[in-house]
Amino acid sequence: MIYEVVGWIGTFAILLAYYLVSTKKLSADNRRYQILNVVGAIGIIINSGVHGVIPSVGLNTAWLLIGLYGLIKVVKK
């Protein structure tokens, strides 16, 4: 049950990030945007890993690495 909640939180975080950038409420170089993506990817990685959905683990690992790279760039600004 906890893994389902973690997965849904991750999904919501990524969708919220996408919505906020698409509606220009946040920019891609905003710290909150990058944090939402990182948190979202971690949640989906955990859920997908528990359920053995390896393609989703791979996709979200890449999403996590890109988000971390973006977050580091934003923090260093």
Summary of the structure (lengths in Angstrom):
residues: 77
radius of gyration: 12.5
end to end distance: 39.5
largest distance: 39.5
contacts: 235
relative contact order: 0.18
helix: 84%
strand: 0%
